[in-house]
Amino acid sequence: LDEAGQAAFAKKLSDLLEKEGVALDAASYRSAPPGLLILVWATIEKADVEALIPWIEWAFAVCVSELG
């Protein structure tokens, strides 16, 4: 994908995660390359991060399937 396509893909992925209530505001910063931003501070439990991974994989698969 070109950069605009990458940005749209990452936004869609982030939006899916937010819609499911598993990650809020996971889109990368506007000035950063397209991608996800997953902040893991000392107060975040390891199990919560582990639980997020299958959701990211699911959202990625949905986005890929929509590329057609």
C-alpha positions in Angstrom: 0.0 0.0 0.0 1.1 3.6 -0.6 1.4 5.8 2.5 -2.2 7.0 2.3 -3.4 3.4 2.0 -1.2 2.4 5.0 -2.7 5.3 7.0 -6.2 4.3 6.1 -5.5 0.7 7.0 -4.0 1.6 10.4 -7.0 3.9 11.1 -9.5 1.2 10.2 -7.6 -1.3 12.4 -7.6 1.2 15.3 -11.3 2.0 14.8 -12.2 -1.7 14.9 -10.3 -2.1 18.2 -12.0 1.0 19.7 -15.5 -0.2 18.5 -15.0 -3.5 20.3 -13.9 -1.6 23.4 -10.5 -3.3 23.7 -8.2 -0.3 22.9 -8.8 3.4 22.9 -7.0 5.8 20.6 -4.6 3.2 19.2 -3.8 5.1 16.0 -0.3 6.4 15.7 0.4 10.1 16.0 -0.3 12.2 12.9 3.4 13.1 12.6 4.5 9.4 12.9 4.5 6.8 10.2 1.2 4.9 9.8 0.7 2.3 12.5 -0.6 1.5 15.9 0.3 3.1 19.2 0.1 0.7 22.1 1.3 2.3 25.3 2.3 -0.1 28.0 3.1 1.7 31.3 4.1 0.1 34.5 0.5 0.1 35.7 -0.7 -2.1 32.7 -1.0 -5.8 33.6 0.9 -8.3 31.4 -2.4 -10.3 31.0 -4.1 -7.2 29.5 -1.5 -6.9 26.9 -1.6 -10.6 26.2 -5.4 -10.4 25.8 -5.0 -7.5 23.3 -2.9 -9.5 20.9 -5.7 -11.7 19.5 -7.9 -8.6 19.0 -5.1 -7.0 17.0 -4.8 -10.2 14.9 -8.5 -10.3 14.4 -8.7 -6.6 13.4 -5.7 -7.0 11.0 -7.4 -10.0 9.4 -10.6 -8.0 8.9 -8.7 -5.1 7.4 -6.8 -7.4 5.0 -10.0 -9.1 3.9 -11.5 -5.7 3.0 -8.6 -5.0 0.7 -10.2 -7.3 -1.7 
